[in-house]
Amino acid sequence: MTAQDLIRSGKAQGAQPFDRFLLTTEAWSRLPAALMAEPSLALLALWAEPAMVHSAFLDDATGAVLLASAPAEGGRYAALSPARPGAIRFERMIRDLWGLTAEDAVDLRPWLDHGRWELAGPMSGAPLAMPHSEPPQPEFLPVEGEGIHQIAVGPIHAGVIEPGHFRFHVQGEVVVRLEARLGYKHKGLLALMQARTPRAAAGFAARLSGDSTVAHSWAFATAAEAALGVVAPPRAIALRAVMAELERIHNHLNDWGFVCNDAAFAFPHARCGLLRENVLRACAAAFGHRLMMDRVLPGGVAPDIAPGGAELILGALGAVEAEVPVLQRIYDGHASLQDRVVGTGYLDPAHAARFAAGGFVGRGSGRGFDSRLRPAYPPYDWLLPAIAVEAGGDVDARVRVRIAELRTSIGLVRRLLAELPPGETLVALPAQAGEGSALIEGFRGECLAWLRLDEGGLIRGVFLRDPSWLQWPLLEAAIEGNIVADFPLLNKSFNCSYAGVDL
């Protein structure tokens, strides 16, 4: 029996649009072996509720999404990490938040809980009070060999950057192993969303990772609409796509500039920063917020685009479009810059596929997945954007994917604004039970949202997954064999979210 057949043998729970299948504990225990035999079924996420574990999978061949659940009897469930290494950090997170232990897991060290929480398993339904004590020293994986020493970096860094600790094991200047320790931005977001209506909880989804606020808001809103059987108005759908592509544009400009800056080439950084600032100002004028935070809501968008907003957006994008070819010639034409980015931070396509890496990380290593086209959702089911894929797998390849996506996104925004449907932008939501999920493409990759509502329309279960969950481990792999001085460059080429995985 294939893994997909095993999942579908469970009891369908009526979730929309991707059904969730409830497996017995015994059936779930057979899932790791079935996954080993079916490498094309990619793990998207693992999460939990009290005494229950949930998972989401993607069939790489068809784009079909499958959700599977099972009871965690006695607080334990069969680990998926032996079959899917991307499950490792999810399993650690589940143990910290819900107190459920993955049996035969690859790694059971704490992830979010650094020994400072007052409660163990705060979302388990029966948390345990923790005595006050000195927080334990973090454990890092050992490295053997002659001349190995450690470099500890963070969690506080120079400049304005999120906190994260990086432990380098190096031999001379060459990195033998990198291990990231995150969790410093944990804000209890999932617990804060509980017992609220989807509309009231939308502000928390918007703040999972501020640079992807539109994508996460859209994913959460779509999941809520699926659970409630609501369809957002056509004008709202188009405006969501406008905002999502603008979010992609301003982030790609930012990343391109910072990659150049980390390679000691400041001019493209300055120009990209100026172009991004003009885009953000146009967003503020058109939607009332530079990052377009809290504009995408369950049921549509609010407010509507401001009068004259479209013209300001098109003016800012026209400046970007005019300067991108100039900046690319500069990027391509400076040997000292190319020497830093070409061949640096190589991510093997096999690794990218094994971790189901999305966005420019996956597409820079040959994995052409884009949730706008598979499983697809409006309005991209008729826009059909071109998907940029590079085979190089290095910093340069990830930059080139960004550059190609800049051009594509500018064209998409122009089409959407030219054909913007008339009508309302926000509809009312019923108060009723339901379960829904969504996969929405952000600038980093696909953002997943799942929620379960009770009879009064209040959230009883929710999970939001940033693409960075499956990209941070790949950053650790890509730095091996590179020198320590190239880490800032490589880190920016991935630009994983700290807050997005800290929940």
N, C-alpha and C positions, 0 to 999 in steps of 0.2 A: 504494500500500500504506500503510495507517495505521501509526502508531507501534506500536500494540498487535499488529497482524499481523506487523510486522517483528520485534518481540521474540519472538513465539510461533513464528516461523520458525526460531529457534535450536534447538539440541539441549537437550531437557529433562534436567535434572540430578537429578530425583527428590527435590528439597527439599520439606519439609512445613511448614505446610499450603499455603504459597504457592510454587509451583514456580519454579525459577530456570532461565533459558534462556541457553545459551552461544552467543553470536554470533561470527561471524568478524570479523576486524578491518575488513574491507570493509563488512559489514553494520552494524557499530557506527558507521562513518563516515557512514552514511546516516541515523542516528538523529536528529541535530539538526534536519535539514530535516523529517523526519517529525513531530517534536515540535512544530515551528512550525505545522504544518498540523492539529494535534490538541491544542488548548489545554486540553481537559478532562482530559488525562492529566497528573496532578500529580506532580512530582518529590518524593519523600520523603527520599532520601538518596543520597549517593555515597561509596564507600569502596574499599579495595583490599586485595590480597594481593601478594606479590612477583610482578611481571610480569603482574598481572591486575587489572582494574578491575571493580567491581560497582556496581549501581544498583538502587534500589527506586522503583516508581511506584504511584500510586493512581488508579484510574478514578473521578473524582468522581461520575459518574452512577450507577455500580453498586456502588461500594465494593470492587471487586476490586483485589487487590494483585498486581503483577507484578515479578519480579526479573530483571535482565538483566546479563550479564557479557561480557567480551571480553578477549583477550590484549592486553597493552600492549607491542607489538613494538618493540624498541629503546628501551624505557622511555617510549613515547609512546602517546597515545590521543586520539581526537577529543573536543574539549571539548563539553560540553552547555550551558555557560553562555550562548552566544549565543541559545539557545532557551529556557532556563530560568534566570533570574537567581539563583534559589536555589542553583544549583550552584556559584556563584563561590567561596564559602568552603570548600566541600567540596574543590574542585579545588586550592585553595591548601594545605589540610590534607594532601591525598594527596601533593602534591609534597614537603612537609616530612617526612612520616613514611615514605613508601614510595619517594620519589625518582622518581615517575612524573610526566611533564609532559603537561598537557592542551594539545593543539595548537589554535591559534586561540582560546585562552581570553580572556575579557574582562579578567581580572586574574590575574597570576602572581606578585604580591608574596608574600613569606613570610607565614605566618599564625601557626603555633605556634612556629616557630623564630625567635627574636629575635637570632640570631647568637651565642648563648652555648652552644650544644650542642657537645659534643666529637665527635659523629658526624653526618654528613649522611646522610639516609635511613635512620634507625636500624632500621626494620622492613622494609627492602628485601631482606634476605637477604645483601646485600653492601655494608654501610655503609662510608663513606669517613671516615677520620680527618680532623678539621678542625684546622688550626693555630690556636694561641691568638693572638688579636688583639683589638683594640678593637672591641666590637660596633658595627655600623653604626647610623647614625641612622635612625629609621623614616621611611618614605616615606608621604606622605598625598596624596590626590587634590587637584589644584589647583583654586582658585576664582578667577575673574576678576571684576573690578568695582571701582568707586570706593569707597574707604573700607573695604575689607575688612581685618579683622585677625583674628588667631587667639587662642583661649583654650585652654590645655592644662590638663586636669583629670585627676588620677590618674597612675599606677595606685593610689596609696595615698589613701584617702578618709577623711573624718571618720566617726567611729562604727565600729561593727562591720559591715563590708561586704566583699565579695569584691573583689580587685584587678582593675581594668580602666582603660585609658586612653581618654579621650574628647577628641578634637580638634574644637573648634568653630571654624568660620569664620563670623564675624558681621559685620553691617553695622549699626552702632549697637548696639541691643540685640536685633536680630532675627537668628535663626540662619539662615544661608544654606545651610550644610552641616554635618552632624555625621558623624564617622567614628570608630567604636570600634576599638580595638586590644586584643585579648584574648590569651590564651595564658599568662598569668602563673600560672594554676593547673594547668598541665600536669603530670601525674603519671605518665605512661607506663602508663596503666591497661590499654590493649589488650595491650601487650607482657607485662605482669604476668599476664594471664589465659592466655597461651599455655602449652601443654603441661601444663595442669592439667585435672582432671576438672571437670565442670560444678558439682558440689557444692562443690569446693574453690575454684572461681573466683567463686562467688556473692557472696562478701564484697566483691569488687572492683566488681561491678555495683551493689551496694547503696551504694557510695560515689562513684558518678559525680557525683551531685548530691544532697546530703543531704536537701534539702527534698522530693525526689521519690524517696526511697529505696525506698518500697513499690512505686511504679509501675515503676521500673527493675528492681527485683528480680523483680517479676511478669513483666515482658516477657522478661527473661533466662531465668527458670525455664520459662516457656511455650515459648520457642524450644528450650531443651534437651529438654523433654518431647516436643516435636514431632519433634526429630531422633532421639530414642530410642524413639518409639512408646509413650510412657508417658502415662497419664491420671492426673492428681492426684485424690485422693479428694474426693467431694462436700463433705465438711465443710471440707476445706482450701480448696476453691474459694470457698465462702461466706465463710470467714474472710479470705481474700485481699481479697474485695470490701469487707468490713467495714473492714479496715485502709486500703484505697485511698480509701474515702469519708471516713474520719476524717482521712486526710492532706489530702484536698481541703478539708475543713471548717476544719482548723486553719490551713492556708495562706491560704484566702480571708479568714478573720477577720484574720489578720496583715496581708494586703495592704490590706483595706478600712481598717483602722485607720491604716496608714502613709500611704495616700493622703490621708486627712483631716489627718494630722499635717503632711504636706508642704504642705498648704494652710493651715497655721497654725491648725488647729482640733484641739486636743489632747484634748478630752473623748471623742469616739468612739474615738480611738486608745487611750486608757486603758481604756475599757470592752471594746473588742475584745481588747486584750492580756490582760485578766483572764479573759475567756471562753475564749480560746485556751489560757491556762495551765491552766485547769480541764480542758479536753479532753486536753491533753498528760499531765496527771497521771493521768487515767482510763486513757489508753493505756498508761502505765507500769505501772499496777496490773494491767491486763488482759493485757498482752503482754510485760511485763518491760523495756520500753524506750520512752522518751517519743516517739521518732520511728518506732518499730516497725522499727528497722534490724535486718537479719539474721534476720528472722522468716519471710520468704517465701523458700523454698528450692526448687531443682529437685526435684520429687517431692511437693511439698505445702507445709506450714508447720510450724514448730516454735518454741516449744512451743505447745500448745493454749491457748485462752483460759483464764485463771485462774478458779477458782471465785469467784463474785461480781463478776467483771469486767464482765459484760454490764450488771448493775445500775448500776455506777459510770459506764459509758459513757452509758447512757440518762439518768442523772441530770445529767451534764455537758451532754448535748445538749438536755435539757429547759430548762436555764438559757439556752442559746443561743437556742433557739426562742422563749422568752418575751421575750427582749430584742431580737431582730432587728427586730420591728416598731417598737419604741421608737426604736432607733438609726436606722432608715430615716426615720422622721418627722423626727428631728433633722437627718439628712443632707439631706432634701428641703426642710426649712423654714428653713434659714439661707442668706440671699441671698448673703452673702459667700463661703460655701463653693461654692454653685452657680455663682457667677460665675467661680470658679477652674477648675472641672471641666467645665462645659458648653462645648463648642466647642474645648476645648484638646486638642492632640495628635490631630488628625483623621487617621484612617487610611482612605484611600479603599478601598471594597469591592473595586475592581478590583485594587488592590495586594495586598490580603489573599488574593484568589483566585489571583493570579499566583504568589505565593509559597507557596500551600497552607498558610496560617497556620491552626493549630489552636487549641484551647482558647479562653479568654476573649478572646484577641487576635483570632482569626478570627471567633468568634461575636459579638463586639462590633461587627464590621463586616459582618455579614450572612452570613458563611459558616457554615452550620449543621452542619459535619462534626463527628462524635463517634464515635471508633472503638469505643465500647461498643455502638453500634447498627449501624455499618458499618465494617468487615466483620462485627463482632459476635463476642462470645465469652461463655462462661458466667461468671457467672450472669445477665449483662445481657440475654441473648437471651430470658429470660422476665421479668426485672424491668422491662425497657422504660422506662428513665428518661426523663422529659420533658427536652427540650433547649431551653435558654434562648438566644434569639437576639435581638440588638438591632441596629438599623440605623444608630444615631447615629455610630459609628466614633470617638468621642472618649473622654476619660478617664471621663466619666460613664457611657457605654455599657458600658465594660469593668467598672466597679464594679457596675452593675446586673446584668450577667451573673453576677458573683460572688454577689451577694445572692440571686438566684433559685436558683443552684446550692447555696447553703447550705441552703435549705429542702428542695430535692429530695434532697440527700445525707442529711440528717437522716431523712427518710422512708425512704430506702433502707436505712440502718443499722437502723432499727427493724424493717423487714420481714425483713431477713436474720437478725437476732438472734432474732426471734420464730419463725422457721422453720429454725433452724440444724440441719442434719442430724446424726445421731449417726455414730459410727464413727471410724476412724483418720484421722490428719492427715498422715502422711508415708509414702511407699512407697519401696522400694529402686530404684536405677537400674542398668540393665545396662551393661556395658562393651562398647560396639560403635560402629561407624561410623554416621554419619548427618548430616543437615543440616536445620536448622530455623530458622524466623523467627517473630516475633510482633509485633503492634501492640496495645499496651495503653494505655488512656487514663489519663494522670496529671492533676494539677490544672492544669498548663500546657497540656496537649494530649497528642497521641499520642506514646508512647515506643516506638521501634523497636529490636528486638534481632535479631541474626543470628549464628549460629555453625555451624561445620563441625567434626565430630569424626572422628578417625581410627579404625582398627580396634580400638584399645585403649580407646576412649572418651575420649581426651584432645583438648583444643581445639587445632585447627590453624589456624583462622581465626575471628575474632570482630569484631563491631562493635556499638556501642551508640549510638543517636542520640537526643539530647534535643530536644524541640520548639523550644528556643531557637535552634537552627541556622537556622531559617526565620523567626524573629521578630526577632532582632537587626537585620537589614537594614531591617525595617519600622519599628523604633524610629527609625532614622536618617532614614527618610522622613517619619515623623509629626512630628518636631520642626521641620522646615523651616517657616519663617514664624512660629514661636512665639518668645517671648522667652527669653533664657538662664535667667532666674529660674524658668521653668516646667519646666526639665529634670528636677529631682528628682521633681516630681509626675508628669510623663509617664513617666519611667523606672520609677517604682514601679507605675504602672498597667499596664505591660508585665511587669515583674518577670522579665526573662529571666535564665537561669542563666549565670553566668560559668564555673563549674567544669564544667557539663554539656557545654559546647562545647570546653573546653580539654583534655579527655580525660586 
